[in-house]
């Protein structure tokens, strides 16, 4: 159940999930849950992720169909 573009953006920028974890201080498990759509990030976590990925929170976590 994919509900965000986090994994696509991360892989497109060739950034490992481990790097995201290290730079944000968020656990790998939590990041996997976010990427798979099993969890929604807190605003604080979303801001950290968006900084590392160089994209807005909107671009990462909200789909525009």
N, C-alpha and C positions, 0 to 999 in steps of 0.2 A: 504494500500500500504506500505508494510514493506520493507525498504531498508537497514536496519542495524541490528546488533545483540545486540544493547544496552539493550533492555528490557530483552532478554534471559540471557545475562550476569549478569545484575543487579539482576534479580530474582534468578538465580543460586547461587549467592553469598548472597542471602537473605538480600539485601540492598533495602530499600524503596526509592521510587522516592523522597519522602520528605527529606530523608537523603542526597541524591545526591544534591537536591536543596540547602539545608542548607550548605553543605560542599563546593559547587562550587559558591554559590551566584547567581545562575541562577534561574529564576522563574519556578514554577511548570508548568505553561502553555507552556513556551518555551521548557522545557524538554519533555512534552507530544507531542508537535509538532515534535520534533526530533525523539522520539521513534516511532512515527507513520509514519515517512517518509514525513510528510508535510513540514518540514523545514530541511535544512542542517545546521549543527553548524558551527560557525566561527572557525578558527584554535584555537583561544584562548579558546573558549568554549570546543572544542574537547579535548584540552590538560587537562583542568580542569576535565572533565568527565573521561578521561582515567586514571588520577591520582586516583580519588575516586574509580573507578572500578578495578584498578590494572591490566589493560590490555593496549596494545598499541592502538593507534588511528586506525591503520590498522585492528587489530582484531575486533574492535567495529564497524567501519563505512564502511569497504570495504568487500564485499562478495567475497568469493573465491569458485567458483563452478567448 
